[in-house]
């Protein structure tokens, strides 16, 4: 068990809720929730998924992202290596594309290309939360807006499952080229590399909640494609595994933080996903709130054990600083150049998006 520096208080204290009203970013509803259902002044109880509603400052939906547009199909891109592929995609609008390779569950894929694309642009795959869609994550995040500044390309996949969670539990999705949702997303990224001139050394995965769990899956099962991952309120790779059960199964043992393993056991789950892999695993940044009652905070500690073992880092962080630009309750533990773990005290599920900070970690901003 790793030890956090002074900035991290004990979990027992941090997960206490304010009586009567939930604080900003605290939980205010969801399946099984028995706490406060009203929010402090200046915030609105906003549903994220069936399991979680959160007190969001002001209006529930951000308005800073570019307006969504009616998706249109993109004709097949030019042959691999041709510069014409990306040119076929309309600029500054969310556009559906297909024919990108094997797609077992018919996951819908959407791409956002900024007006001015960087030479050999980075690619970000942004996976949404349960109850979300590609369009919802597009409008509710700043990934598209910031693409206009930094010139990267964004793929927004959309889950095909009822409730729109991702399959992060089946044997197929947890195995390199094994099938299910992760293979579809990996193939979309491969397509972008082959046809859109994307820099293969700057292909990144980000996600929130169920999308964060998918990001962990992509990092563990497809380290040959993804060079970094941002996991916002997720779990360790393999934590949600439910052998023999239908795809997209819920794992309460994991979600409630009861699956506690050693770092070696967690690392072996990653290595089992791609036994022949001998390269470097993606650099990872994980975020979690201490008041998360959908994916309990213990999952944060299990992620730390997993990735510090993968990278052969010590269990004690090299540095632990308060992210004053985010607020006094965000504490960043850096274990080495390839792994950071950020714990947000008093914050529920999910941690608010900090896209600019993500881009800095990815080396884009």
GUDREN-542980 format. One record per atom (N, C-alpha, C, O, CB): residue in one letter; x, y, z. Coordinates in steps of 0.2 Angstrom, whole numbers, plus 5000, padded with zeros to 4 digits. Atoms other than C-alpha are relative to their C-alpha. Glycine has a CB too. Layout:
AXYZ...
END
This chain:
X500449945000X500050005000X500450065000X500950075004X499550005006X499549945000X500850164995X499750065005X499250065007X500050034993X500149954996X500950315006X500050074997X500550094994X500550005006X500149945003X500350485001X500350055005X500350045011X499350024998X499749954996X501250645007X499450045004X498850025004X500450054996X500449974995X500450765020X499450034996X498850035000X500450065003X500649975003X499250845007X499449965000X498849984998X500250024993X500650055000X498150685007X499849985007X500249965011X500249944996X500350024994X497050665022X499849925000X499849904994X499550045003X500350075000X496350495027X499449994997X499050044997X500049975007X500650015003X494950425017X499450005004X498950035002X500049934996X500650004995X493850395032X499750075001X499150085001X500249975006X500249934999X493850585034X499750034994X499250074994X500550045003X500149975007X493750635016X499349994997X499150034994X500549994995X500650025003X492250545011X499350015004X498850005002X500049924999X500649984996X491050615024X499750054996X500050104993X500250035007X500449955003X489650715017X499750055004X499650045010X499449964996X500349944997X488950885022X499349985001X498949974997X500150064997X500750014999X487250855031X499650054997X499750114997X499950005008X500549965003X485750925023X500150024993X499650014989X500050065004X499849985007X486550985007X500649974998X501149975001X499950084999X499450035003X487850914995X500450064998X500150114995X499949954994X499549955002X489351024992X500150004992X499949954989X500750005003X499850005007X489851084974X500449944998X500949935002X500350064998X499750065002X490450924965X499949945004X500249895003X500850014999X500250064996X489650814978X499549964997X499149994992X499950025007X500550045002X488450674975X499350035003X499350055008X500149935001X500749974997X486550724976X499549954997X498949964998X499950074997X500550055002X485750564969X500349944996X500949944995X499550044995X499750055003X485850404960X499749935003X499549935009X500749994999X500250074998X485350214962X500449995007X501049995007X500149954995X499750024994X485650174980X500250065005X500450055010X500549954999X499849944996X485950354986X499650015005X498950025004X500150064995X500449984994X485350395003X500250075003X499950085009X500049945005X499849934997X486150565006X499650054998X499150044995X500850014999X500449945001X485650735003X499950004992X500349984988X500450075002X500250005007X484750764986X499950084998X499750094992X499349974999X500049935002X484850954986X500850035001X501250005004X499650055005X499349975001X486451064982X500050065004X499550105005X500250004993X499849934997X487251214991X499850054994X499850044988X500750005002X500249945005X486751384983X500550014995X501150004996X499950065004X499549995006X487551414966X500149944996X500549944992X500650035003X499850065004X487551234960X499349964999X498849975003X500549955004X500650045002X486251114952X500149935000X500649914998X499850034993X499950075000X485950934955X499949974993X499449984990X499549965005X500050015007X486350864938X500249924999X500749905002X500550044996X499950085001X486150674932X500649994996X500650024990X499449974998X499550025005X487750604925X499849934997X499949914991X500749995004X500350065003X487050424924X499549975006X499450015011X500649954999X500550034996X485850304933X500350005007X499950005012X499749944998X499750014994X487050284947X500350065004X500450065010X500649955000X499749944997X487650464950X499750064997X499750074991X500749994999X500149935002X487050634950X500450055004X500650035010X499250025002X499449964997X488250784955X499850075000X499450094995X500649994996X500249924999X488050964961X500550034995X501150044997X500150025007X499649965005X488751064946X499950075001X499350095002X499849984993X500149934999X489051244948X499650034994X499650024988X500750045000X500449975005X487751354939X499549954996X499349914999X500450044996X500450045005X486851284924X500449934999X501049925000X499950034993X499850075000X487051094921X500549994994X501049954995X499549955000X499650015007X487751104903X500550054999X500350114998X499549984995X499549955003X489351194898X499850034994X499549994990X500749975000X500249975006X489151314884X500650024996X500550054990X499650065001X499449985003X490951334879X500249964993X500649994989X500650015004X499850045006X491151194866X499650024994X499150064994X499849935002X500349985006X490751224848X499349974999X499249915002X500449984994X500650035001X488951194843X500049934996X500449924992X499550044996X500050065004X488551014838X499650014993X499250054992X499649955004X500350005007X488050974820X499749934999X499949895002X500550034995X500350065002X487050844812X500649964997X500949984992X499450004995X499450045002X488350704809X499849984992X499249964991X500149945004X500050035006X488650654791X500549954998X501049955002X500150064994X499650055001X489450504784X500650024995X500550064991X499749944996X499449985004X491250524777X500149944995X500149894997X500650015005X499950055005X491650434761X500749965002X501149995006X500150024993X499450034998X493050304763X500650044998X500650074993X500149934996X499449955001X494750394765X500449974994X500349914992X500450005006X499550025005X496150384752X500449955003X500449935009X500450064998X499650054997X497350244753X500550025005X500750085006X500449974994X499649984995X498550234767X500650044998X500950034993X500349935003X499449955002X499850374767X499850064996X500250104995X500549964997X500249945004X498850484756X499850065004X499550055010X499449984995X500149944996X498650664762X499250024999X499050065002X500450064998X500749985001X496850664755X499549985005X498950005005X499849974993X500550034995X496050564769X499750055005X499150065005X500349955004X500349954995X495850704782X499750064996X499350094999X500650025004X500349945004X495450834768X499349984999X498950034997X500450014994X500750025002X493850734765X499550025006X498950015005X500049934998X500449994995X493250774782X499850085001X500350125001X500349975007X500249934999X492250934785X500450035006X500450005011X499350015001X499749964994X493151064797X499550025005X498950045003X500550054998X500449974994X492451114814X499349985000X498850025002X500050084999X500750024999X490951004814X500149925002X500549894999X499550014994X500050074998X490650834822X499749954994X499249974992X499649985007X500150045006X490650704808X500149935001X500649905004X500450024994X499950074999X490250524808X500449964995X500449994989X499349965000X499650035005X491450404799X499949925001X499749905007X500750025000X500150074999X491350214796X500549974995X501050004993X499349984998X499650045004X492250074786X500850015003X501250024999X500050034993X499349994997X493750094798X500349935002X500949935005X500050055006X499750074998X494049904801X499449965004X498949985004X500650015004X500550054996X493249764811X499750045006X500050085010X500449945003X500449964995X491849834822X499549955003X498949965001X499750064997X500450064998X491149684832X499350035002X498849995001X500349975005X500649984997X489749784841X499750064997X499250094999X500150025007X500349945004X489449924828X500050065004X499550105004X499349984998X499949934996X490150064839X500050054995X500450054989X500749995004X500049945005X489750224830X500650055002X500850065008X499450045001X499549965000X491250334827X499950074997X499650084992X500749974997X500049935002X491350524826X500750045000X501150025005X499450045004X499349975000X492850634821X499850085000X499450104997X500449984994X500049925000X493150824825X500750024997X501250015000X499850035007X499349975003X494450904813X499950085001X499550114999X500049984993X500049934999X494851084818X500150034993X500350004988X500650025005X499949965006X494951224805X500849994997X500949984991X499850075000X499350005002X496851224805X500349945004X500449945010X500450075003X499750064997X497651054808X500750005000X501050024995X499749934995X499350004999X499351034814X500349954995X500049904993X500249985007X499650055004X500650944803X500149935004X500349945010X500750024998X500050074996X500550754808X499750015007X500050015012X500849985001X500449984994X499250804821X500049945005X500049885003X499350024999X500250054995X499050714838X499349984999X498950014996X500150035007X500750025000X497450614840X499849985007X500249955011X500049934996X500250024994X496450604855X499349964999X498949994996X499850075005X500650045000X495150474858X499650015006X499950005012X500149924999X500349974994X493850544870X499349955001X498949964997X499850074999X500550044999X492650414877X499550025006X499750045011X500349935002X500549974996X491050464886X499849955006X500049905006X499350024996X500250034993X490250414903X499349964998X499149964993X499850055005X500650045001X488750294905X499450055000X499450115003X499849965007X500549965002X487150374899X500150054995X499750094992X499750035006X499849955005X488150484887X500049974993X499949914992X500750025002X499950025007X488450484869X500650044997X500950085001X499450024996X499449965003X489850544857X499850085000X500250125001X500149984993X500249935001X488750704854X500050035007X500250095007X499350004997X500049974993X488550734873X500750025002X500850075005X499649955005X499349994998X490350714876X500450064996X500850104999X500549945000X499849945004X490750834862X499850065002X500250115003X499849994992X500249934998X489650974868X500150015007X500250075009X499250004999X499949994993X489950944886X500850005002X500950015008X499749955004X499349994999X491850954885X500350054996X500050084991X500449934999X499749945004X493151074878X500549974995X501050004993X500450045005X499550035004X494150944868X500050034993X500550044990X499949925000X500049985006X493451004852X500250084999X500550104995X499350004997X499849934999X493651194857X500750015000X501050054996X499750035006X499350005000X495451164861X500449974994X500949994993X500249975007X499750025007X495751074845X500150054995X500650054991X499649944997X500049945005X495451234836X500750045002X501050074998X499450055001X499449974998X496951304846X500649964999X501149994997X499950025008X499450045000X498151164846X500149954994X500649924993X500049965006X499950045007X497751074829X500049935000X500149904996X500650024997X500050075000X497450904835X499349974998X498950014997X500149975007X500650035003X496050784829X499749965006X500149935010X500249954994X500450044994X494750704841X499549954997X499249964992X499650055004X500550055001X493850544839X499549995006X499849985012X500349934998X500550014995X492250524849X499649944999X499149944995X499550075001X500450065001X491650344850X499350015004X499350045009X500449945002X500650004997X489850314855X499849935001X499749894997X499450034995X500150064998X489350164865X499349974997X498950004996X499949995008X500650035003X488150034857X499549975005X499049945003X500249954995X500450044995X487449964874X499550045003X499550105003X500549985005X500649974996X485849994883X500350045006X500750015010X499549955002X499749964994X486250134896X500750034998X500950075002X500149955006X499449975003X487750174885X500750005004X501150045003X499950074998X499350014997X489150114897X500449964995X500149934990X499949965006X499550045005X490650034888X500149935003X500149925009X500750045000X499850064998X491049854889X500850005002X501250004998X499949954994X499350014997X492549844901X500149945004X500549945008X500150075004X500050054996X492149684908X500149934997X500349885000X499349995004X500050065003X492149544895X500749984998X501250024998X499650004993X499350025002X493649434891X500250034993X500850044992X499949924999X499949985007X493549494873X500350075000X500850094997X499450004995X499849935000X493749684877X500650015004X501050055003X499450045003X499450004996X495149644889X500649974997X501149975000X499949985007X499450045003X496249554877X500250044993X499750064990X499849934998X499749975006X497349634863X499749974994X499849904993X500750005000X500350025006X496349614847X499549945001X499349904997X500549974995X500550054998X495049504856X499350014998X499049964997X500149995008X500749985002X493549594851X499650055004X500050095008X499649945000X500549964996X492049694858X500250084999X500550094994X500149995007X499949935001X492149884860X500750035000X500850074996X499650045006X499349985001X493949904863X500449994994X500750034991X500449975006X499750025006X494449824847X499750054995X500150084990X499849934997X500349955004X493249944838X500450075000X500550104995X499250015001X499749944999X494050094846X500750004998X501050054995X500050025007X499350005002X495850034843X500050004992X500550034989X500249935002X500050005008X495350004824X499950074998X500250094992X499549954998X500149935002X494750184823X500650045000X500850084996X499450035004X499449974999X496350244830X500549984994X500950024992X500349995007X499550025005X497350134818X499850034993X500350044989X499949924999X500249975007X496350194803X500250075000X500450104995X499250005000X499749935000X496750374808X500750014999X500950054995X499850045007X499350005001X498550334809X500249994992X500650024989X500449955004X499850025007X498550254792X499750054994X500050054989X499749934998X500449965005X497350374783X500050075001X499950114996X499349984999X500149934999X497350544791X500750035002X500750095003X499650015006X499349974998X499250574794X500150015007X500550055009X500150064996X499949994992X499050564813X500749975002X500949924999X499549965004X499350024997X500750554822X499949945004X499649945009X500350055004X500250064996X500750374828X500450005007X500249965012X500349944997X499749994993X501850434843X499650055004X499850065010X500750024999X500449954996X500550554849X499249984999X498850024997X500150074997X500750035000X498950444850X499849995007X500149955010X499949944996X500250004993X498050474866X499349985002X498949994997X500250075003X500750024998X496550404876X499850045006X500250055011X499949935001X500349974994X495450504888X499349985001X499049964996X500150084999X500750024999X493850474896X499850015007X500250025012X499949924999X500349984993X492650504911X499549945002X499149914998X499650064999X500450064997X491850364922X500049944996X500649914995X499250035000X499950065005X491450224910X500550014995X500849964993X499349984997X499549985005X492450314897X500750005003X501249985000X499950074997X499450004997X493850324910X500249925001X500849905000X500050035007X499850075000X493750134912X500249974994X500649934993X499449965003X499850025006X493850114894X500750024998X501149994995X499550024994X499349975001X495350224893X500549955004X501049945001X500150075003X499650044997X496150104906X500149934996X500649904995X499849985007X500050065004X495649954895X500550014993X500949974992X499349984997X499649995006X496450034879X500750015002X501149994998X499850074997X499350004998X498050074889X500349945001X500949925000X500150055006X499750074998X498249894895X500049964994X500449924993X499649985005X500050055005X497649804880X500350024993X500549984989X499349984998X499849985006X498249914866X500650055001X500650114999X499550044996X499449954999X499949994872X500450014994X500850064994X500449975006X499749995006X500549974855X499750064996X500150094991X500049944995X500349945003X499350114849X500050065004X500250115001X499349984998X500149944996X499050224863X500650025004X500949975008X499449995005X499449984997X500450324870X499950035007X500450045011X500450054996X500149974994X499650404885X499249995001X498849994997X500250075001X500750004998X497950394895X499950055005X500350055010X499849935001X500349964994X496950514906X499449965002X498949964999X499850074997X500650044998X495750414917X499750055006X500050065011X500349945004X500449954995X494450534926X499549965003X499049955000X499850064996X500550044996X493550434939X499949934997X499349924995X499450045001X500050075003X493950254933X500249955005X500249965011X500450004994X499750064995X494650094940X500649974996X500849994990X499449945000X499450045003X496149984937X499849964994X499349944994X500449965005X500150055006X496349884921X499849935003X500249915007X500650004995X500250064998X495449724923X499549995007X499349945008X500649965001X500350004994X494549774939X499249984999X498949955003X500050075003X500850015001X492749764931X499949934996X499449924994X499850054996X500150065004X493149594923X499449955003X499449955009X500649965000X500550054998X491649474924X500049944996X499649944991X499350045001X499950055005X492149314916X499349964999X499049955004X500549955002X500650045002X490749224907X499350035000X498850004999X499949945005X500649965000X489449364909X500050044994X500450054990X500050045007X500149955006X488749474896X500450064999X500650085005X499250024999X499749945000X489649614889X499750065004X499150065005X500150024992X500349954997X489449774898X499749995007X499250025009X499550044996X500350024993X489149694915X500350045005X500950075005X500249925001X499849964994X489249784931X500349965005X500149905007X499450045003X499650044995X490549724944X499950045007X500350095008X500749994998X500149974993X489949784962X500650005004X500850045008X499449985003X499450014996X491449714970X500650054998X500950085003X500349934999X499649955002X492549824960X499850075001X500150115004X500250004992X500349934999X491449984960X500050025007X500150085008X499350004997X500049984993X491349974979X500650005003X500750005009X499549965003X499450004997X493149964981X500249945004X500749945008X500150065004X499950064996X493149784988X500549964996X500749914999X499449975001X499550045003X494349714975X500750035001X500950084997X499950004992X499349984998X496049744983X500549954999X500549905002X500050025008X499550055002X497549664975X500750035002X500750095003X499949984993X499349975000X499449684976X500250034993X499850024988X500549945002X499849975006X500349784963X500249954995X500049964989X500650055002X499850055005X501049634955X499449964997X499449954991X500449955004X500650035002X499349554954X499650054995X499450024989X499549985005X500349955005X498649714945X500450004994X500150004989X499950075004X499650005006X500149724934X500049944995X500049954989X500750015002X500150065004X499949544929X499450004995X499449974990X500049945004X500649995004X498149584923X500250044993X499950024988X499550035004X499849965006X498949714911X500449964995X500349964989X500350065002X499650045004X500249594905X499749954996X499849934991X500649985004X500450065003X499049454902X499650034994X499449984989X499549975005X500449975005X498049574890X500450004993X500149994988X499850075002X499650005006X499449574877X500749975002X501250005003X500150084998X499450044997X500749434882X500650024995X501250014998X499949935000X499449995004X501849474867X500350075000X500850094996X499949984993X499849935001X502049664870X500750015004X500849985010X499550045003X499449994997X503849714874X500250075000X500850095002X500649964996X499849935000X503749904872X499850035006X499850005012X499650034994X500249964994X503350044884X499350015001X499050034996X500450074999X500749984999X501650064892X499950075000X500350115001X499849965006X500249935000X500750224890X500150045006X500050015012X499250014997X500049964994X501050364902X499350015002X498950024998X500450074999X500749994998X499550384913X499950055005X500450075009X499849935003X500249954995X498750514923X499349985003X498849984999X500050084998X500750024997X497250464935X499850055005X500250085009X500149935003X500349954995X496050574944X499449975003X499149925001X499750064996X500550034997X494850524957X499850055006X500250095009X500249935003X500349964995X493650614970X500049955006X499849895006X499450034998X500150044994X493650554988X499349995003X499249955007X500450045006X500750014999X491750574989X499749964995X499049974994X499750075002X500350045005X491450454975X499749945003X500049905005X500649984994X500350064998X490150334979X499749964994X499349914996X499450025005X500150045005X489950264962X500549954998X500449894998X499850044993X499450045001X491650204959X500550025006X500850075006X500450014993X499749984993X492350204977X500750025000X501150004995X499949955005X499449975000X493950304981X500649945000X501149954998X500150045005X499550054999X494850134985X500349984993X500949964992X499849945003X499850015007X494950114966X500650044998X501050024994X499450014995X499449955001X496150264965X500649965002X501149964999X499950075003X499450034997X497350174976X500249934997X500849924996X499949985008X499850065004X497250014966X500350024993X500749984991X499349964999X499749975006X497650114950X500750015002X501150004997X499650064997X499349984998X499150184959X500449945000X501049934998X500050045006X499650064999X499750004964X500149974993X500749954992X499649955004X499950035006X499449944946X500550034996X501050004993X499450004996X499649975005X500350074936X500750025003X501250025000X499750074998X499350004997X501850104949X500349944999X500949944998X499950025007X499750065001X502149924947X500249994993X500849974991X499649945002X499850015007X502049924928X500650044998X501050024994X499450034996X499549965001X503250064928X500649995004X501250035004X499850085000X499550024995X504349994942X500250075004X500850085005X500649984996X499949944996X504150154952X499949995007X499549945009X499550064998X500150014993X504250164971X499350025002X498950064998X500550055004X500749994998X502550164980X499950075004X499450095004X499849955005X500149934997X502950334988X500250054995X500750044991X500550015006X499949955006X502750484976X500750045001X500950055006X499450045000X499549965000X504250584971X499950075003X500350105006X500450004993X500349934998X503250744974X499349995001X498949954998X500250054995X500749994998X501550784981X499850075001X500050105006X499849955006X500149934999X500950954978X499250024999X498949984996X500450044994X500749985001X499251044979X500050044993X500450094992X499850055006X500149965006X498651104962X499650065001X499050065000X499649954995X500349934998X498351284967X499650034994X499150074995X500550055002X500349975006X497751324949X499349975000X498949994996X500449994994X500650045000X496351194952X499650015006X499050005006X500149934998X500349994993X495951234970X500449965005X500849925003X499249974999X499650034994X496551184987X499949935001X500349905005X499950045006X500250074998X495751014987X500349954994X500149894994X499349995000X499750045005X496750944972X500749995001X501150035001X499950034992X499350014998X498350854976X500349954995X500049894994X500049965007X499650045005X499550784963X500649975002X501150005004X500250054994X499450044998X500650644967X500349974994X500049944990X499849945005X499750025006X501950614954X500549955002X500949965007X500450064997X499650064998X502850444955X500649994995X501049954996X499649945000X499550015005X503950464939X499750044994X499250064994X500249934999X500249965006X503850544922X499449974996X499150004992X500650004995X500650035004X502550414916X499449995004X498949965002X500249944997X500650014996X501350424930X499850055005X500350075009X500049935004X500249954995X500350554940X499349975003X498949954999X500050074997X500750014997X498850524952X499850065004X500150085009X500149945005X500349944997X497750664957X499449995004X498949965001X499950064994X500650014995X496550654972X499750065002X500050115004X500349965006X500349934999X495250784974X499549995006X499049955006X499550014994X500350014993X494650794992X499350035000X499250094997X500450035005X500749975000X492750814994X499650004994X499150024993X500050065003X500350005006X492450784976X499749934998X499949885000X500550024994X500450065001X491150654970X500249974993X500749984991X499350015001X499950045007X490950554954X499550044995X498950044996X499749935001X499350005002X491450624942X500450065002X500150125003X500149984993X499649945000X492950744944X499950044994X499850024989X500849985001X500149965006X492650894933X500549994995X501149984997X499950075003X499550005005X493550894917X500550065000X500350125001X499750004993X499549955001X495150994916X500449994994X501049974994X500550005007X499750025007X495550974898X500750044999X501150014996X499550024995X499449975001X496951104898X500649975004X501149965001X500050085002X499550034997X497851014911X500249934997X500749914997X499849995008X499950065003X497650854902X500450014994X500949974993X499349974997X499549995006X498450924886X500750025002X501150004999X499750064996X499449994998X499850984896X500449935002X501049925000X500050055007X499750074998X500150804903X500249964993X500749934993X499549965004X500050035006X499950744885X500650034996X500850004991X499449994996X499549975004X501250864879X499850044994X500250054989X500549954997X500349965006X500050954867X500050075001X500250114997X499349974999X500049934998X499851114876X500750035003X500750095005X499450025006
END
